Amino acid sequence: MKASVKEYFNFTKRERNGTIILLIIIVILLIISNTMFLFGNDKNYDYSNFEAEIDSFFVSLESKDNEEYISRLDQYIIDRYDTLELFKFNPNTIDSEDWLKLGLTEKQIGTINNYLSKGGKFYDKKDFQKMYGIRTKQYQILKPYIDLPESSSYKKNYKKNYDNNYKKYDNKKEPVFETGELFEFNPNMATEADWQKLGFSEKQSTTFVKYTSKGGKFYKKEDLLKIYGVEQEHYDILEPYIILENSYNNENEEVEYENVIVEINSATQSELTQIKGIGDYYAGRMLKYRDLLGGYSNKEQLLEVYGMKPEVYEKIKDNIEINTEKITKIKINFANKKDLAKHPYIDYETAKKITNYRNKNGAYKSLNTLIDKNIISQEIFDKISPYIKI
């Protein structure tokens, strides 16, 4: 037994020499691996450019995710109008040949001519957008060249031209509203004849009078919407003409308006309605236009608000103050044509001129370049300068 175990630990001379050499090699390798760093030539690698490229790549992905989708048809319209030379026009008087120069198809021209031949008329720019077949993108491009006001009050002859656009029918197919003759009225004192003159049906006119004769009262303009059949679009038309003796919180409690001062670029709708003369209708319109502008730069811009009457503006202007530091500005070195053209003061052609110069000459270093290089007129620059930055 001892002899067999001893055999496992006996080596020949050759085996002993091989084992010793193997151990020496292992020791040398261990020494080299632990001391190699002493003899190496360290290099510092600069990965900043690579990291910047990665960051730029992810930013480009975000911009594509946030970019508004443009349909193939809209892109076709944009590309087509880039080749056309547009001009000012009045859609009520322009002929077919000029329509073709403005990029309209024969089918669109036929629709417009048919509309005009039947007594139709364009009163403001938005009327043109309502025409069947006019694409939204096409209207946005042509809008700055339409020689009509931005918006107009509904006139006495509105019914003749647009009643078909506002006919609504209930389940019995009875017309419940057709825009009629518009005039200032007090809904608490209006007669059936007055309601019918405004365009309501005989049935609805009776409902209004029954409501007031039984003690019902319109305390604020919005109460008109509580009457069955009065839609929001009908209210929007009539709201400027509604005259009430007082505004009320409750049926017999008159609202006491303080002589408040409201900073309009940060105000909420409820804060604006604290000003005497501003209801929810005007407050909503003022905020909507503020969002389109990016903020008001002067009080006179309130006259550009849809439906704003000069007499209302005169009543409220002293209660408004403006902090121009709260204006959201467009970075013209980064904005594309589409972003610029969204602003009410920048039409498609102006946006194209601004971006074309930047693409050819590099980033703007000063806003004055827009004037110095005759990219835009002084008049346009004065309007848009509060809303752009480098």
C-alpha positions in Angstrom: 0.0 0.0 0.0 2.8 2.5 0.9 4.7 1.6 -2.2 1.7 2.2 -4.5 1.1 5.7 -2.9 4.8 6.5 -3.1 4.8 5.9 -6.8 2.5 8.9 -7.3 5.1 11.3 -5.8 8.2 9.9 -7.5 9.4 11.8 -10.7 12.0 11.0 -13.1 14.8 13.6 -13.7 13.3 14.6 -16.9 9.9 15.2 -15.3 11.4 17.2 -12.5 13.2 19.5 -14.9 10.0 20.0 -17.0 8.1 20.9 -13.8 10.7 23.4 -12.7 10.7 25.1 -16.2 6.9 25.3 -16.1 6.9 26.9 -12.7 9.5 29.5 -13.8 7.4 30.4 -16.9 4.3 30.8 -14.7 6.2 33.1 -12.3 7.6 35.2 -15.2 4.1 35.6 -16.7 2.7 36.7 -13.3 5.5 39.3 -12.9 4.9 40.7 -16.4 1.1 41.0 -16.0 1.5 42.9 -12.8 4.2 45.3 -13.9 3.3 45.9 -17.6 1.5 49.1 -16.7 4.8 50.6 -15.6 6.1 50.4 -19.2 2.9 51.3 -21.1 2.4 54.5 -23.1 -1.0 55.9 -21.8 -3.1 57.8 -24.3 -6.0 60.1 -23.5 -8.8 59.6 -26.0 -11.2 62.5 -26.7 -14.7 61.2 -27.1 -16.4 64.6 -27.0 -17.0 64.8 -30.8 -18.5 61.3 -30.8 -20.8 62.1 -27.8 -21.9 65.4 -29.5 -22.8 63.4 -32.6 -24.9 61.0 -30.5 -26.7 63.9 -28.8 -27.3 65.5 -32.2 -28.8 62.2 -33.5 -31.2 61.9 -30.6 -32.3 65.6 -30.9 -33.0 65.0 -34.6 -35.2 62.0 -33.6 -37.1 64.2 -31.2 -37.7 66.9 -33.7 -39.1 64.4 -36.2 -41.4 63.0 -33.5 -42.6 66.4 -32.7 -42.9 67.6 -36.3 -46.4 68.0 -37.5 -47.3 65.3 -40.1 -47.6 66.7 -43.6 -49.7 64.7 -46.0 -48.5 64.0 -49.5 -51.3 66.2 -50.9 -50.3 69.1 -48.6 -46.6 68.6 -49.5 -47.7 68.7 -53.2 -49.5 72.0 -52.6 -46.4 73.5 -50.8 -44.1 72.5 -53.6 -46.5 73.8 -56.3 -46.9 77.2 -54.7 -43.1 77.5 -54.4 -43.2 77.8 -58.2 -46.0 80.4 -58.4 -45.9 84.2 -58.2 -48.8 85.2 -56.0 -50.5 88.6 -56.0 -53.3 90.4 -54.1 -56.8 89.5 -55.2 -60.4 90.0 -54.3 -62.3 86.7 -54.7 -65.5 88.6 -55.5 -64.1 90.1 -58.7 -61.2 87.9 -59.9 -61.7 86.0 -63.2 -61.0 82.4 -64.1 -57.7 83.2 -65.7 -56.3 84.8 -62.6 -57.6 81.9 -60.4 -55.5 79.6 -62.5 -52.5 81.8 -61.9 -53.2 81.5 -58.2 -53.0 77.7 -58.4 -56.7 76.8 -58.3 -58.0 73.8 -60.3 -60.8 74.1 -62.8 -63.1 72.2 -60.5 -62.4 74.7 -57.6 -62.9 77.7 -60.0 -66.2 76.2 -61.2 -67.4 75.9 -57.6 -66.5 79.5 -56.8 -68.1 80.9 -60.0 -71.2 78.9 -59.3 -71.4 80.3 -55.8 -71.0 83.9 -57.0 -73.5 83.5 -59.8 -76.2 82.5 -57.2 -75.7 85.7 -55.2 -73.0 84.5 -52.9 -70.3 86.9 -51.7 -67.0 86.8 -49.8 -67.1 89.2 -46.8 -63.8 88.3 -45.2 -60.9 85.9 -45.6 -62.5 83.1 -43.7 -65.4 83.0 -46.2 -62.9 81.9 -48.8 -61.8 79.0 -46.6 -65.4 77.7 -46.4 -65.5 77.0 -50.1 -65.9 73.3 -50.9 -62.6 71.9 -52.3 -60.2 74.6 -50.8 -57.6 72.7 -48.8 -56.5 74.1 -45.5 -52.9 74.3 -46.6 -53.9 76.1 -49.8 -55.9 78.6 -47.8 -53.0 79.3 -45.4 -50.7 80.1 -48.4 -53.3 82.3 -50.2 -54.6 84.0 -47.1 -52.1 86.9 -47.0 -53.0 87.8 -50.6 -56.8 87.9 -50.1 -57.8 91.5 -50.4 -60.5 91.3 -47.7 -60.6 92.0 -44.0 -59.5 89.3 -41.5 -63.1 89.1 -40.2 -66.3 91.1 -40.4 -69.4 91.6 -38.4 -72.4 89.6 -39.6 -74.5 92.0 -41.7 -78.2 92.4 -42.3 -77.9 90.6 -45.6 -76.0 87.7 -44.1 -79.1 85.4 -44.4 -79.2 85.9 -48.2 -75.7 84.6 -48.7 -75.1 82.2 -45.9 -78.4 80.9 -44.5 -77.7 77.4 -46.0 -74.5 77.2 -43.9 -76.4 77.7 -40.7 -79.6 75.6 -41.2 -79.9 73.1 -38.4 -82.7 70.6 -38.1 -84.1 68.8 -35.2 -85.5 65.2 -35.2 -88.7 66.5 -36.9 -86.7 68.2 -39.7 -88.0 71.6 -38.6 -85.5 74.4 -39.0 -84.6 75.8 -35.6 -82.2 78.6 -36.6 -81.5 80.7 -39.7 -79.5 83.8 -39.3 -81.8 86.8 -39.8 -81.5 90.5 -39.3 -79.0 91.2 -36.6 -79.6 94.1 -34.1 -78.9 94.8 -30.5 -81.6 93.2 -28.2 -82.4 92.5 -24.6 -83.5 88.8 -24.3 -85.5 89.6 -21.2 -87.6 92.1 -23.2 -87.6 90.7 -26.7 -91.0 89.8 -28.3 -91.8 86.8 -30.4 -91.5 89.1 -33.5 -88.0 90.1 -32.3 -86.9 86.5 -31.9 -88.2 85.6 -35.3 -86.6 88.6 -36.9 -83.2 87.4 -35.4 -83.8 84.1 -37.3 -85.4 81.8 -34.8 -88.4 79.6 -35.7 -91.9 80.5 -34.5 -91.8 77.5 -32.1 -88.5 78.7 -30.5 -89.6 82.3 -30.4 -92.7 81.2 -28.4 -90.4 79.2 -26.0 -88.3 82.3 -25.3 -91.3 84.5 -24.5 -92.9 81.8 -22.3 -89.7 81.5 -20.4 -89.5 85.3 -19.6 -93.3 85.6 -19.1 -93.2 82.9 -16.3 -90.5 84.7 -14.4 -87.4 83.3 -16.2 -84.6 85.8 -16.6 -81.4 86.0 -18.6 -78.8 87.1 -16.0 -75.8 86.9 -18.3 -75.3 86.4 -22.0 -74.4 82.7 -21.7 -77.8 82.0 -20.3 -79.1 82.0 -23.9 -77.4 78.7 -24.4 -79.7 77.1 -21.8 -82.6 77.4 -24.1 -83.2 74.1 -26.1 -82.0 74.4 -29.7 -79.6 77.3 -29.2 -76.2 75.9 -30.4 -72.8 77.4 -29.6 -72.4 78.7 -33.2 -75.7 80.5 -32.9 -74.7 82.1 -29.6 -71.3 83.2 -31.1 -73.2 85.1 -33.8 -75.7 86.7 -31.5 -73.4 87.4 -28.5 -72.1 90.8 -29.6 -75.7 92.0 -30.0 -77.1 90.9 -26.6 -77.7 93.8 -24.2 -78.4 93.2 -20.5 -79.2 95.7 -17.8 -76.8 94.2 -15.4 -74.7 91.1 -14.9 -75.6 88.8 -12.0 -74.0 86.1 -9.9 -77.3 84.8 -8.6 -80.8 85.7 -9.6 -81.0 88.8 -7.4 -77.4 89.5 -6.6 -75.6 92.0 -8.8 -72.0 91.5 -9.4 -69.8 94.3 -8.1 -66.9 94.8 -10.4 -63.7 96.1 -8.9 -61.5 98.5 -10.8 -59.1 95.6 -11.3 -55.9 95.8 -13.4 -55.1 92.5 -15.1 -51.7 91.6 -16.8 -53.1 90.0 -19.9 -50.1 87.9 -20.9 -50.4 85.8 -17.8 -54.1 86.1 -17.0 -56.6 83.2 -16.8 -60.1 83.4 -18.3 -61.6 83.9 -14.9 -59.2 86.8 -14.1 -60.2 88.5 -17.3 -63.9 88.2 -16.6 -63.3 90.3 -13.4 -63.0 93.3 -15.7 -66.3 95.0 -16.3 -67.3 94.5 -20.0 -65.5 91.2 -20.5 -67.6 88.1 -20.3 -66.5 84.5 -21.0 -67.0 85.1 -24.7 -64.5 88.0 -25.0 -62.1 86.4 -22.4 -61.9 83.2 -24.4 -61.3 85.1 -27.7 -58.6 87.2 -26.1 -56.7 84.2 -24.7 -57.0 82.3 -28.0 -55.5 85.2 -29.9 -52.8 85.6 -27.2 -51.8 82.0 -27.8 -51.6 82.6 -31.5 -49.4 85.7 -31.1 -47.2 84.3 -28.3 -48.4 87.2 -26.1 -49.6 90.8 -26.6 -46.9 93.5 -27.1 -49.4 96.5 -27.0 -53.0 97.1 -26.0 -54.1 98.0 -29.5 -53.7 94.4 -30.5 -56.9 93.7 -28.6 -58.8 95.3 -31.5 -57.5 92.4 -33.7 -59.4 89.9 -31.5 -62.3 88.4 -33.4 -65.5 90.1 -32.5 -63.9 92.8 -30.4 -65.9 96.1 -30.8 -64.1 99.4 -30.5 -66.5 100.6 -27.8 -65.7 97.5 -25.7 -62.0 98.1 -26.2 -62.4 101.7 -25.0 -64.1 100.4 -21.8 -61.5 97.8 -20.9 -58.2 99.2 -22.1 -57.4 101.0 -18.8 -57.9 97.8 -16.9 -55.3 96.0 -19.0 -51.5 96.0 -18.5 -48.9 94.2 -20.6 -45.7 92.5 -19.5 -43.7 92.0 -22.7 -41.2 89.8 -20.9 -43.8 87.1 -20.9 -44.0 87.0 -24.7 -43.0 83.7 -26.3 -40.5 84.4 -29.1 -39.6 82.4 -32.2 -36.0 81.5 -32.7 -35.5 82.4 -36.4 -32.2 80.5 -36.6 -34.0 77.3 -35.8 -37.6 77.7 -37.0 -38.7 76.3 -40.4 -41.2 77.9 -42.8 -44.1 76.1 -41.3 -43.3 77.2 -37.7 -42.9 80.9 -38.8 -46.0 80.9 -40.9 -48.1 79.9 -37.9 -47.7 83.4 -36.5 -50.6 85.8 -37.4 -48.1 88.4 -38.6 -45.9 86.2 -40.7 -47.4 84.9 -44.0 -46.0 82.1 -46.0 -44.0 84.3 -48.4 -42.3 86.2 -45.5 -41.5 82.9 -43.8 -40.0 81.6 -47.0 -37.8 84.7 -47.5 -36.5 84.5 -43.9 -35.6 80.8 -44.1 -34.2 81.0 -47.7 -31.7 83.7 -46.7 -30.6 81.7 -43.6 -30.1 78.6 -45.6 -27.9 80.4 -48.2 -26.0 82.7 -45.8 -25.9 80.9 -42.5 -27.4 81.8 -39.2 -28.6 85.4 -38.4 -26.3 87.3 -36.1 -28.7 90.3 -35.8 -32.4 90.9 -36.3 -31.4 94.0 -38.2 -30.2 91.8 -41.0 -33.8 91.3 -42.0 -34.0 95.0 -42.8 -30.4 95.6 -44.0 -30.7 92.9 -46.6 -34.2 93.9 -47.7 -35.5 90.5 -46.7 -38.7 92.0 -45.3 -40.2 95.5 -45.2 -39.8 97.9 -42.3 -43.6 97.7 -41.7 -43.5 93.9 -41.3 -40.3 94.1 -39.2 -42.0 96.5 -36.8 -44.9 94.1 -36.3 -42.9 90.9 -35.9 -39.8 92.1 -34.1 -41.4 91.6 -30.6 -42.0 88.0 -31.5 -38.6 86.8 -32.9 -35.1 86.4 -31.6 -31.7 85.1 -32.6 
